[in-house]
Amino acid sequence: MARPRTFNVRKPLVKLFSENRIENLVRETGAVKRKRKVKIAVLFWSVVLGFGTGRERSISGIRRSYEKTTGQRIEESSFYDRFTAGFVKLLKKMVTTTISEFPGMGRSLRGTLSQFSDLVITDGTIMKLHDMLARNFPGVRTNHSPASLKMHAVISVTGKGDSSIKLTPGRRHDGPVFRVGSWVKEKLLLFDLGYYRYQLFSCISRSGGFFVSRLKSFSDLEIVEVNRTCHGRSIALVGERIQTIVDSLKREVIDVMVDVPYRKRPYAGSRRCATQRLRVVGVLNQDANCYHLFITNIPPDSLSAEEIANVYAARWEIELLFRELKSQYRLADLPSRKKHVVEALVYASILTLIASRTPLAVKGTLPRYGMTFQVLSPKNDF
C-alpha cells in the first residue's frame, strides 16, 4: 500500500507571514512604541490563529493561546493594551500586502475576458456591534442595531491589481466609499445595486474602464437603439421605455442602447446636466418568467448579452467569501466594546482566511470559492 504524501503546512505560512515582514510592518505602522513583555510576532499569530477552536471568540481566548505558545503568563490589562491603533494598522497592512501575493493569484483572464486587464469585484457586508460603540460606528437601524460596522471589499480577481478592505460605520452608504480613477483603465468592474450611480458609470467610462451592474427597477430609460433584432411579429422597441414594455416581451434576450441623463459634479458653484449612452441587456429566466436586466458600457461586439449575464454571476464569489468569513472565521463575532479591538478582530478574520487558504493553494487543492477566484471564460466555464 502506498504511503500517503506528507505536506508541510507551516512552511508556506511562515513564508507568507514571515517574521521579517512582521517586524518591518511594526516599524512602518508604529504598532510598538517600546518593547515590553508581549512579543509582537507571537501576538500576531495568536490573534490570527488563536480563535480557531472553541465556542466563543474572545480576547481572553486569544490571551490563553498566547500564554500556551510562549509559556509565560500575561496580565489581562497588559494584553489588552497591545490592541492599539498601531496594531490595527499592522493587521490592515498585512491584509493588503498578502492578498496580492496569495498563491494562485497573478493569472490572466481567459477566453472572451482576455480583452480586459483585470476583473474587479466590489461589495460590502454589515456586522452588528456592542451598543456602546454607537458613537464610533452608528448603525442603520437605531432601534435594532444602534452600532454596526460595514466592511467594504474591492478584490482583484487576477491579483495583478490592488485589492483593498475598508471599514466604515454601518450607516455609511456603499456608493461614496467606492472611488474610481485612472486605476480602472481596461478593467471590468462588477458591483451590485448599492453602488448604482449614473455619475459613477460616467467616471468609469471616462477613465477607460468597463462595468456591469444590475438595472434598478426605477430606471425606466428610453430605448434609442436596438443591438439585436428579432424576426417575425416583434414589438418595435426604439422610443419605448425599458420598464414599461419589459413585461410584454417574449424574446429570450434584450439588447438595446439607452441615453442616461445624470448631473455632473459641482463646479464653480453650479452643476450641469449631461447624457451618456449605455447598454441594457436582459436575459429571460424561464422558471421565474421574468428578465434579469443589466446595465453596462461594454460594446455589443465585445461581449454578447448572454456572456454579460454569465460574467455578472462571478460577483457571487464575493458573497461566498463574506459567508465563509462569518460562518467559519467569526467575522461577525465581535464581542468587545473597544473600537481598536473590534477593528483588529475584523482584520484578523481576513488573515485567518488567507492563512487557511495558503497551504491548500500551494498543495493545489483549493476549493472553487474563497480568496482565489476562478479566472474563467464566460462562454465555457461559468
C-alpha positions in Angstrom: 0.0 0.0 0.0 1.4 3.4 -1.0 2.3 5.7 1.9 0.3 9.0 1.7 2.3 12.0 0.8 3.0 14.4 3.7 2.7 18.2 3.4 4.4 20.8 5.5 1.7 23.2 6.4 4.0 25.5 8.4 6.4 26.3 5.5 4.0 28.3 3.2 2.5 30.2 6.2 5.9 31.2 7.6 6.9 32.3 4.1 3.8 34.5 3.6 3.8 35.9 7.2 7.5 35.9 7.8 8.9 37.4 11.0 10.9 39.9 8.9 7.8 41.1 7.3 6.0 41.5 10.6 9.0 43.4 12.1 9.1 45.7 9.1 5.4 46.5 9.3 5.8 47.1 13.0 8.3 49.8 12.3 6.3 51.2 9.4 3.0 51.4 11.3 4.3 52.2 14.7 2.5 49.2 16.3 5.1 49.0 19.0 6.4 52.1 20.8 8.7 50.2 23.1 9.4 46.5 23.6 7.6 45.1 26.6 6.7 41.6 27.8 4.3 40.9 25.0 6.1 39.7 21.8 4.6 41.3 18.7 5.2 38.3 16.3 3.7 35.8 18.7 0.8 38.2 19.4 0.2 38.4 15.6 -0.1 34.6 15.3 -2.2 34.4 18.4 -4.7 36.9 17.0 -4.8 35.3 13.6 -5.0 31.7 14.7 -5.9 31.9 18.3 -9.7 31.7 17.9 -9.9 28.7 15.5 -11.4 26.5 18.2 -13.9 26.9 21.0 -17.5 28.0 21.2 -16.8 31.8 21.6 -14.4 34.3 20.2 -12.9 36.4 22.9 -9.7 38.3 23.8 -9.4 36.0 26.8 -9.2 33.0 24.5 -6.6 34.8 22.4 -4.6 35.6 25.5 -4.7 31.9 26.6 -3.4 30.9 23.2 -0.6 33.4 23.5 0.3 32.1 27.0 0.2 28.5 25.8 2.6 29.3 22.9 5.1 31.3 24.9 4.8 29.5 28.2 4.6 32.8 30.1 1.6 34.3 31.9 0.4 37.8 30.8 -1.8 40.1 32.8 -5.1 40.8 31.2 -4.5 44.6 31.2 -1.1 44.3 29.6 -2.5 42.1 26.8 -5.4 44.5 26.1 -3.0 47.4 25.9 -1.4 45.9 22.8 -4.7 46.4 20.8 -3.9 49.9 19.7 -4.4 51.9 16.6 -0.9 51.0 15.5 -1.6 47.3 15.9 -4.8 47.7 13.8 -2.7 49.4 11.1 -0.3 46.5 11.2 -3.1 43.9 10.6 -4.6 46.1 7.9 -1.3 46.5 6.1 -0.7 42.7 6.3 -4.1 42.1 4.7 -3.4 44.4 1.8 0.1 43.1 1.1 -0.6 39.4 1.4 -3.8 39.3 -0.7 -1.7 40.4 -3.8 0.9 37.7 -3.0 -1.6 34.9 -2.3 -0.6 31.7 -4.1 -2.6 31.1 -7.3 -3.1 34.8 -8.0 -1.5 36.6 -10.9 -3.1 34.6 -13.6 -4.6 36.1 -16.7 -8.2 36.2 -17.8 -9.1 33.7 -20.5 -11.4 33.4 -23.4 -13.5 36.5 -24.2 -12.5 38.1 -20.9 -8.9 38.3 -22.1 -9.7 41.7 -23.6 -9.8 43.1 -20.1 -6.6 43.6 -18.0 -8.4 42.5 -14.8 -11.8 41.6 -13.3 -12.6 43.6 -10.1 -15.4 42.7 -7.8 -16.6 45.1 -5.0 -19.2 44.6 -2.3 -19.9 45.3 1.4 -21.2 43.4 4.4 -22.5 44.6 7.8 -21.6 43.3 11.3 -23.6 44.1 14.4 -21.5 45.6 17.3 -21.9 46.3 21.0 -24.4 49.2 21.6 -21.7 51.2 23.4 -19.9 51.6 20.1 -22.8 53.5 18.5 -20.8 56.8 18.6 -17.9 55.3 16.7 -19.9 53.1 14.4 -23.5 54.3 14.1 -25.9 51.7 12.7 -28.6 51.9 10.1 -31.4 50.8 12.4 -31.0 52.6 15.7 -33.8 50.6 17.4 -32.5 47.2 16.4 -28.7 47.7 15.8 -27.6 51.1 17.1 -24.0 50.2 16.4 -22.8 48.3 13.3 -19.7 48.1 11.2 -19.6 47.8 7.4 -16.7 46.1 5.6 -16.1 47.2 2.0 -14.0 44.8 -0.1 -12.5 45.5 -3.5 -11.0 42.3 -4.9 -8.8 42.0 -8.0 -9.6 38.5 -9.4 -6.3 38.1 -11.2 -4.2 39.6 -8.4 -2.5 41.9 -10.8 -4.3 45.0 -9.4 -4.6 46.3 -5.9 -7.2 44.7 -3.5 -8.4 46.7 -0.5 -10.5 46.3 2.6 -12.1 49.4 4.2 -14.1 49.6 7.4 -16.8 52.3 7.9 -19.8 52.8 10.1 -22.8 50.7 9.1 -24.8 53.8 8.3 -22.3 54.8 5.6 -23.6 54.2 2.1 -21.6 52.0 -0.3 -21.5 54.4 -3.2 -19.4 57.2 -1.9 -16.8 54.8 -0.4 -16.0 53.3 -3.8 -13.8 55.8 -5.7 -12.6 55.3 -9.3 -9.9 56.9 -11.3 -7.1 56.0 -13.7 -6.6 52.6 -12.0 -9.8 51.2 -13.7 -8.4 51.6 -17.2 -9.1 48.5 -19.3 -10.5 46.7 -16.2 -14.0 45.2 -15.9 -15.8 46.1 -12.6 -18.7 44.2 -11.2 -20.9 45.6 -8.4 -24.4 45.4 -7.0 -27.2 48.0 -6.7 -25.6 49.6 -3.6 -23.1 51.3 -6.0 -25.7 52.2 -8.6 -25.0 55.8 -9.6 -25.1 57.3 -13.1 -22.2 59.6 -12.2 -20.1 56.6 -11.2 -20.9 54.9 -14.6 -19.7 58.1 -16.3 -16.5 58.2 -14.3 -15.6 54.6 -15.2 -16.2 55.2 -18.9 -14.1 58.4 -18.9 -11.3 56.6 -17.2 -11.3 53.9 -19.8 -12.8 51.2 -17.7 -15.8 48.9 -18.1 -18.6 47.9 -15.7 -21.6 45.6 -15.3 -24.4 46.3 -12.8 -27.9 45.2 -12.3 -30.5 47.7 -13.6 -32.6 49.3 -10.9 -36.3 49.0 -11.1 -36.9 52.7 -11.1 -34.6 53.2 -14.1 -37.3 53.5 -16.8 -34.9 54.6 -19.5 -35.8 55.3 -23.1 -34.5 52.9 -25.8 -32.7 54.8 -28.6 -31.2 51.8 -30.5 -31.6 48.1 -30.8 -28.5 45.8 -31.0 -30.2 42.6 -31.7 -33.3 42.3 -33.9 -36.0 39.7 -33.7 -37.7 38.2 -36.7 -41.4 37.9 -37.2 -44.0 40.0 -35.4 -41.8 41.6 -32.8 -42.5 44.7 -30.8 -40.7 47.8 -32.0 -38.5 48.9 -29.1 -37.0 52.3 -30.2 -38.7 55.1 -28.4 -40.2 52.8 -25.7 -39.1 52.7 -22.1 -37.5 49.6 -20.6 -39.7 49.0 -17.5 -42.8 49.9 -19.4 -42.5 47.2 -22.1 -40.4 44.5 -20.4 -43.5 42.6 -19.1 -45.0 42.3 -22.6 -41.8 41.0 -24.3 -41.5 37.3 -25.1 -38.0 37.2 -26.7 -35.2 35.4 -24.8 -32.7 38.2 -25.0 -33.0 42.0 -24.8 -30.0 44.0 -26.1 -30.6 47.8 -26.5 -28.9 51.2 -26.1 -30.3 53.9 -23.8 -29.5 57.5 -23.1 -28.9 58.1 -19.4 -29.2 61.6 -18.0 -27.1 62.5 -15.0 -25.8 65.5 -13.1 -22.1 66.3 -13.1 -20.1 67.2 -10.0 -20.4 70.8 -8.8 -18.0 73.2 -10.4 -17.8 76.9 -9.7 -21.0 76.7 -7.6 -23.2 75.1 -10.3 -24.0 71.6 -11.5 -24.5 70.8 -15.2 -26.6 68.0 -16.6 -25.2 65.6 -19.2 -26.2 62.4 -21.1 -24.3 59.2 -21.6 -25.2 56.3 -23.9 -25.1 52.9 -22.2 -26.2 49.4 -23.0 -29.0 47.5 -21.3 -29.2 43.7 -21.7 -31.8 41.3 -20.4 -31.9 37.5 -20.3 -35.2 35.8 -19.7 -35.4 33.5 -16.7 -37.8 30.7 -17.9 -38.5 29.5 -14.4 -39.4 32.9 -12.9 -40.8 34.2 -16.2 -39.0 37.5 -15.8 -35.9 39.2 -17.2 -32.6 39.7 -15.4 -31.7 43.2 -16.6 -28.1 44.6 -16.6 -26.6 47.9 -17.5 -23.1 48.2 -18.9 -20.8 50.2 -21.2 -19.3 47.1 -22.8 -19.9 47.3 -26.6 -22.0 44.6 -28.3 -19.1 43.3 -30.4 -17.0 42.7 -27.2 -19.5 40.6 -25.1 -22.9 39.2 -26.0 -25.9 39.7 -23.8 -25.6 36.1 -22.6 -21.9 36.5 -21.8 -22.6 39.6 -19.8 -25.2 37.8 -17.7 -22.7 35.0 -17.1 -19.9 37.4 -16.2 -22.0 39.1 -13.6 -22.6 35.7 -12.0 -18.9 35.9 -10.9 -20.0 38.6 -8.4 -21.4 35.7 -6.3 -17.8 34.8 -5.4 -17.5 37.7 -3.1 -20.8 36.8 -1.4 -19.4 33.3 -0.8 -16.3 35.0 0.7 -18.4 37.0 3.2 -20.4 34.0 4.1 -17.3 31.9 4.8 -15.8 34.7 6.8 -18.9 34.9 9.0 -19.6 31.2 9.4 -16.1 29.8 9.6 -13.9 32.6 10.8 -16.3 34.5 13.1 -16.2 37.8 11.3 -19.5 38.8 12.8 -18.5 37.7 16.3 -17.2 41.0 17.7 -17.9 41.0 21.5 -15.7 43.9 22.5 -16.8 47.4 23.5 -13.4 48.9 22.3 -13.0 50.3 18.8 -9.5 49.1 18.2 -10.2 45.6 19.4 -13.2 45.3 17.1 -11.2 46.5 14.1 -8.3 44.2 14.9 -10.7 41.2 15.1 -12.1 42.0 11.7 -8.7 42.1 10.0 -7.7 39.0 12.0 -10.6 37.1 10.4 -9.4 38.0 6.9 -5.9 37.0 7.8 -7.1 33.7 9.2 -8.9 33.0 5.9 -5.7 33.8 4.0 -3.7 31.5 6.3 -6.2 28.7 5.9 -6.2 29.0 2.1 -2.4 29.3 1.7 -1.4 25.6 2.3 -4.3 24.4 0.1 -3.3 26.8 -2.7 0.3 25.6 -2.6 -0.8 22.0 -2.5 -3.2 22.6 -5.4 -6.4 21.5 -3.5 -8.0 25.0 -3.1 -11.8 24.8 -3.4 -13.7 26.8 -6.1 -14.5 29.7 -3.9 -12.5 31.7 -1.4 -9.6 34.1 -1.7 -8.6 32.8 -5.1 -11.4 33.4 -7.6 -11.5 31.3 -10.7 -10.3 33.1 -13.8 -12.7 31.7 -16.3 -14.1 32.2 -19.7 -17.8 33.2 -19.5 -18.7 31.2 -22.6 -17.3 27.8 -21.4 -16.6 27.9 -17.7 -19.2 29.9 -15.7 
